[in-house]
């Protein structure tokens, strides 16, 4: 669906991933699975960045 595609593009942008047409899932199920996978990576990245920020602030 368009909302799934928009969500995937947003996640790819956050992860600095240059996607191509070949990366776009063909079915709604594949899109949903990819959404879960990508947003898991986004959350992990954000958590890692949050931890680095906290360490940096403590060291000031």
Residue pairs with C-beta under 8 A, 6 or more apart in sequence:
1 28
1 31
4 28
4 31
4 32
4 35
5 24
5 31
7 35
7 39
8 19
8 24
8 25
8 31
8 34
8 35
8 38
9 19
11 35
11 38
11 39
11 41
11 42
12 18
12 19
12 23
12 38
14 42
14 45
15 38
15 41
15 42
15 45
25 31
25 33
25 34
